[in-house]
Amino acid sequence: MSQEIAVIGSPAFTTGFQLAGVRKVENVADDEKDDDLDAAVEAVLADEDVGIAVMHDDDLAHLSRGVRQSVEASVEPTFVTIGGGASGLRDQIKRAIGIDLMDDDDDASAADTEAGD
C-alpha cells in the first residue's frame, strides 16, 4: 500500500505542492492559524493514507503544546518542516535516523592526516 504526502499551511505555502501533484492539502489562512491549525494537523495525523506531512517551520508556533508534541513524536506520518534553514533540516535528519550525517568528523580528518605522514 503506497502512502501519500500531505501538506498543511496557508494557501500560499500549499499551492506549489498542489501543482507538483500533492492531493492531500489542509489549507489554513494565516489569520486563522491560531484557531484552525490544530484541527488541520489532527486530521492529517488521523489519516492512515498519509505517510509524510509537510508544514512550514514557522507554523509549529501556532500549534497547541499537545498537538506539537504529537507532531514531534509522530513516526507515521513523518512530519517534515520547511523553512528552518540548514540547521533545522540537520536536526530533522538526526532525529529521524539517529545520527548526524553532516557532522564534521575531526577524528577521521586527523587519522587521514597521520596516515599521510
PEHU-V169114 format. One record per helix or strand of 3 or more residues. SS is the DSSP state (helix for helix, strand for strand). FROM is the first residue (numbers start at 1). TO is the last residue. Records with the same first field share a line. If there is no record, write none. Layout:
BEGIN
SS=FROM-TO ; FROM-TO
END
This chain:
BEGIN
strand=4-9 ; 24-27 ; 50-56 ; 78-82
helix=11-19 ; 30-46 ; 57-62 ; 65-73 ; 85-97 ; 106-116
END
